[in-house]
Amino acid sequence: MLICCITSLTEIGSNGAEELSDERRLLGEAEGEPDEKMNGSDIFARVFVIISAIILISLPVAIFWIIYNNFENLEDPEITEKYGFLYEGLSTKTLAQSLYHLAYIFRRTLFVIILIFLADYNGIQLICQVQLTLFYAIYFGGTKPFKVNANN
């Protein structure tokens, strides 16, 4: 289908518009034809993808916002009781150390995105995964985010 459209576009001459419309008619994409109506499973899939994308974006932003706004008071018992689960076991000397869990979520998310969207490009997928691992190792080695040195 793609090759037919590309061939038609490259052969556009005096009757190029006619050739393109012929290709569309052959493919069932003639102008004026209504699109197929979506069934219930299509609507559900689209809603599910939209909700997943909203959660995928809003959760890390919320974690960053909470830790960034309360960074000076992370050792305060009231803040620890409220938000301590976000940085439990982490050193809170620097913001980069406190945001380790966010970096972990970000790395895992990028890992899945690379696997899904670059599935047909194994070489690029490999390069991206190696770079992602390298950046994570540099971050982890540079920040040493855990309170217990044995975990670093």
C-alpha positions as CSV (number, residue, x, y, z in Angstrom):
1,M,0.0,0.0,0.0
2,L,2.8,2.4,1.0
3,I,4.8,1.5,-2.1
4,C,1.8,2.2,-4.4
5,C,1.3,5.6,-2.8
6,I,5.0,6.5,-3.1
7,T,5.1,5.3,-6.7
8,S,2.1,7.4,-7.5
9,L,3.6,10.4,-5.9
10,T,6.9,10.0,-7.7
11,E,5.2,9.6,-11.1
12,I,3.0,12.8,-10.7
13,G,3.0,14.5,-14.0
14,S,0.1,16.1,-15.9
15,N,-2.3,13.5,-14.7
16,G,-0.8,13.1,-11.2
17,A,-3.9,14.0,-9.3
18,E,-5.9,11.4,-11.3
19,E,-3.3,8.7,-10.5
20,L,-3.4,9.5,-6.8
21,S,-7.2,9.4,-6.7
22,D,-7.2,6.1,-8.6
23,E,-4.9,4.6,-5.9
24,R,-7.2,5.9,-3.2
25,R,-10.2,4.3,-4.9
26,L,-8.4,1.0,-5.2
27,L,-7.5,1.2,-1.5
28,G,-11.0,2.1,-0.5
29,E,-10.0,5.6,0.6
30,A,-11.9,7.6,-1.9
31,E,-13.0,11.1,-0.9
32,G,-16.5,11.4,0.5
33,E,-16.6,7.9,2.0
34,P,-17.3,8.0,5.7
35,D,-14.8,6.5,8.1
36,E,-15.8,3.2,9.8
37,K,-17.5,3.8,13.1
38,M,-15.7,2.8,16.3
39,N,-17.0,-0.1,18.2
40,G,-17.0,-0.4,22.0
41,S,-13.6,-2.1,22.3
42,D,-12.0,0.7,20.2
43,I,-13.4,3.4,22.4
44,F,-12.4,1.4,25.5
45,A,-8.8,1.0,24.2
46,R,-8.5,4.7,23.4
47,V,-9.8,5.7,26.8
48,F,-7.5,3.2,28.5
49,V,-4.5,4.6,26.6
50,I,-5.4,8.2,27.5
51,I,-5.9,7.4,31.2
52,S,-2.6,5.4,31.3
53,A,-0.7,8.3,29.7
54,I,-2.1,10.8,32.2
55,I,-1.1,8.6,35.1
56,L,2.3,7.9,33.5
57,I,3.0,11.7,33.2
58,S,1.3,13.0,36.4
59,L,2.8,10.5,38.9
60,P,6.4,11.4,38.4
61,V,5.6,15.1,38.2
62,A,3.7,14.8,41.5
63,I,6.6,13.0,43.2
64,F,9.1,15.6,42.0
65,W,6.8,18.4,43.1
66,I,6.4,17.0,46.6
67,I,10.0,16.3,47.2
68,Y,11.2,19.6,45.6
69,N,8.8,21.7,47.6
70,N,9.6,20.0,50.9
71,F,13.3,19.3,50.3
72,E,14.5,21.6,53.1
73,N,12.2,19.8,55.6
74,L,12.5,16.2,54.6
75,E,13.9,15.2,58.0
76,D,11.0,16.9,59.8
77,P,8.8,14.3,61.5
78,E,5.6,15.7,60.1
79,I,6.9,15.7,56.5
80,T,8.4,12.2,57.0
81,E,5.1,10.9,58.3
82,K,3.2,12.4,55.3
83,Y,5.7,11.8,52.4
84,G,8.4,9.6,53.9
85,F,7.4,6.6,51.7
86,L,8.7,8.6,48.7
87,Y,12.3,8.8,50.0
88,E,12.5,5.9,52.5
89,G,16.0,4.6,52.9
90,L,17.5,7.4,50.8
91,S,19.9,10.0,51.9
92,T,18.4,13.5,51.9
93,K,21.6,15.5,51.8
94,T,21.1,16.5,48.1
95,L,18.0,16.8,45.9
96,A,19.5,14.3,43.5
97,Q,19.8,11.7,46.2
98,S,16.2,12.3,47.3
99,L,14.9,11.8,43.8
100,Y,16.4,8.3,43.3
101,H,13.0,6.6,43.2
102,L,11.9,9.1,40.5
103,A,15.0,8.3,38.4
104,Y,14.2,4.6,38.8
105,I,10.6,5.0,37.6
106,F,11.9,7.2,34.7
107,R,14.4,4.6,33.7
108,R,11.9,1.8,33.8
109,T,9.4,3.8,31.8
110,L,12.0,4.7,29.1
111,F,13.0,1.0,29.0
112,V,9.4,0.0,28.1
113,I,8.9,2.8,25.7
114,I,12.1,1.9,23.8
115,L,11.1,-1.8,23.7
116,I,7.7,-1.0,22.3
117,F,8.3,1.8,19.9
118,L,11.7,0.6,18.6
119,A,10.7,-3.0,18.3
120,D,11.5,-3.1,14.5
121,Y,14.9,-1.4,15.0
122,N,17.1,-3.8,17.0
123,G,20.3,-1.8,16.5
124,I,18.8,1.5,17.6
125,Q,17.1,-0.3,20.5
126,L,20.4,-1.7,21.7
127,I,22.2,1.6,21.5
128,C,19.4,3.4,23.4
129,Q,19.3,0.7,26.1
130,V,23.1,0.9,26.5
131,Q,23.0,4.7,26.8
132,L,20.1,4.5,29.3
133,T,22.0,2.1,31.4
134,L,25.2,4.2,31.2
135,F,23.4,7.4,32.2
136,Y,21.7,5.5,35.1
137,A,25.1,4.1,36.3
138,I,26.7,7.5,36.2
139,Y,23.8,9.0,38.2
140,F,23.8,6.1,40.7
141,G,27.6,6.2,41.1
142,G,27.7,10.0,41.3
143,T,24.9,10.4,43.9
144,K,25.2,7.3,46.0
145,P,21.5,7.8,47.0
146,F,21.1,5.3,49.9
147,K,21.8,5.9,53.5
148,V,23.4,2.6,54.0
149,N,26.7,2.5,52.1
150,A,26.4,-1.3,51.4
151,N,23.4,-0.5,49.2
152,N,25.3,2.1,47.1
